[in-house]
């Protein structure tokens, strides 16, 4: 019956709720039954207490046995990391320049997912969650055969004009300003070396350059 729903996995919440309630309810009844048997001396009181303690232990262990990935940070997939110092320096520099929530900033490398050294693996681009401004990143997962929506005119321009031509068009600066883009932020991660050509473009002024981030102002 659930196969007819668009997202049938959401119904698993109801099953999980039923399991949680009924498991505890059944455990309480079993525990009370053991205590009654101990009082009636059907089994020794010490034996009843031991079985009751074992029952409690089983109930506590069942959730972890059922979902073992919850242990040790989802099997070491989740862990805390520090953002690079250069990111904070770039963020502070942009703040001093009056960047606010409406300032459009394009983030390169142009990937939705990429390998980042400080993370230690491939992950979603965290720039929108770290930097202030209207942060624009690629929303193309780059999975063969999987269509994607570009998201807007800036994304279209980056996907189909600016990046393929390496900004060689004479109207590059004017087009970026027309689209409201004020900054280009290059994270020194993944294949950032492929974007060295940005430094030779007219109309892009390098305002931040440290070992982690490079920021260009669209003049």
N, C-alpha and C positions, 0 to 999 in steps of 0.2 A: 504493500500500500504506500509506503514512504517513497518509493521510486518515482511516484508522480509529482513529487515536490522538487522545486528548483534546487534547494539546498537541504537535502534530507539529513545531512549530518547534524543540523541544528536540533533535530528531534532527539539526538543522543543526550542532550541536556536533561530531558525528561526521564530517560532511562537511568542516567547517573543519579538523579535526585531520588528515584524510586529505590535504586540499589543502596544508596547511602542511608535512607530512612529505614528500609526493611532490614538491612544488615544489623544496624544498631538495635532495632526493636527485637529482632530475633536473638541477638546476643544477650540483651537484658533478660528475656524470658528464660534462656538457658542458664544464665547465672543464678536467677532466682530459683530455678528448678534444682540446681546443684545445692543451694543452701538448704532447701527443704529436705533433700535426700540426706544431707548431713545431720540435720536435726532429728530426722527419723531413724538415724543410725543405719540406714540402708547402705551407706558408705561411711567411712570414718570422716570426722570433721576436718582433719588434716588433709585427707585426700580430696575432699570437696573444695577446700581452700586452694590446693594446688591446681586442681582442674579449673577453678574460677580464674586464677592468675594466668593460666595458660590460655584460657578463652580471651581474656583482655589483651594479652600479647598478640594473639592471632588477629583480633579485630584491628589493633593498631598497625599491624604489618600488612594487612590486606591492601590498603591503598598503594603502598610502595611496591608490593609484588605485582599489582595490577598495572601500575604506571612507573616502571623502574627508571625511565628517563628523567623523572623529577629529581632523582638523586644526583648529587655532585654537579649541579649546574647543567641539568639536561644532558648528562653524559659528557660534560666538559664543553658543551657547545656555547654556554652562556658564561661570560666572565667580564669583569670590570677592566677597562683600559683607560689610559690617560690620553687625551687629545694632545697632539704635538704643540710645543711651545709656540712655534711659528704661526699656528692658527690663531692663538690669542693675540699675538702681535698684530696680525692682519686685521682681526676684528676690532682691536683698539684703534688702529690707524683709520679704518673706515668710519668708526664712530666719531673720531676727531674731524672728519671731513663732512660730518652732518648726515651720514647715511641713516635713513629711517625705514619704516616698514614698506614704504612705497617705492623705494629705490630699486630698480631692476638690476640684478647682478647675474650674469651668466657664469656658470661654473664648469670648468673643464678639468680633466678629460671628460669628454662627452659620453659618459656611460651611466647607466642606471645602477649597474652592479660592477664592481671592480675590486681588484686585489689591492689592499692597503697595508703597508708595512706595519703601522702601529696597531692595526687590528690583528694582523697575523693570518688573514684569510680573505676570501672574497666576501664582500658584504654590500648592502645597499649604500649608496652615496649618503653620508651623514651630514653633508654641508647645509641642507635646508633646516636641520634641527640645531645647527650650531651658530651660523652667521645671521646677523640682522639684515633685514631687507627682503625684497621680493626675489627670492633665490630661484633661479631657473636652471634645472638640470635635465638631462635626457631621461625620458620615460620609456625608452626602448629596451626591453630585457635582452635583446639580441639573441633570441632563441629562434632557430631556423623554423620557418613555417608559422610562427606565431605573430599575428597582426598586432599593431599597436596604434593608439591614437596619439598624435604628436602633442596636442594640448593647446596650441595657440600659434599666433603669427611669429613670435620669436623662435619657438621650437622649429617651426617650418623653415624659417630662414636659416637657422643653424644646420638643420638636417640636409637641406637641398641646395643651398647657395653658399653660405659662408664657409663651412668646413670643407665641402668638396672642392671649392676653388681656392682654398687656403687664403681667403680674404683678398684675392688679387683684383677683385672688381674695383673700379674707380669710385663707385658710389658706396663702398663699404661703410665708411665712417658716417656718411649721411643716412644710410639705411639703418645702422645701429641706433643713431640718435632719433630717427623717425619712429623706430619701434620702442623708444624710451629706455634703451639699454645704456646705463651709465658706467658700469664696470664689468670687466672680465676677470674672473678669479681662477687662476690655474693652480690646482693642487699638485704638488710634486709627488704623485702616486701613480701606480700602474704605468701606462705608456705616455706619460706627460712629455717625454722627449720628442714626441712626434709634433708637438705644438711650438717648437722653437721659432717657427716662422712668424709667430705673433710679434716678436720683438722687432721685426723689420717692417711692420705695417705702419703707414702714415696715419696719424690720428689716434694712435694708442700710446699713451704715456705711462711708463712703468713707475708706479708710485710705491709699491712694496715689493721687496725681493729678499726673502730669507731662505733658509734651507728647507722649509716646508711648503711655502706658499709664494706665489707671484701674483701681483694685482696690477691690472692695467686700467687706466682711466680713459674712457672714450671722450676725446676732446671734440 
